């Protein structure tokens, strides 16, 4: 398998995404992931996600400022390692294929 460009490489390496997200803070990370990256899911394996996802000027109508504050408060307490570890291990229970089929080159 070869990963050309997708979430996979930058999120698979333990600590890499955590450092990347910490560099811009919890709130900005959530804004970029939820609003800016929605539907994209692409980041070249040699770049960090926060350098590819756009800075969000306005939240989408389906995600309020109150939602952002709620998630910011909770992720500020827990960090992103838990959800990232879940993502890193999805292949162990068969869900990984859903997220990687667009990322693989034959």
Secondary structure, DSSP 8 states (H G I E B T S, - for coil): -EE-BSHHHHHHSTTHHHHHHHHH-HHHHHIIIIIISTTT---BTTS-HHHHS---SS--TTS-HHHHHHHHHHHHHH-SHHHHHHHHTGGGGT-HHHHHTTTEE-
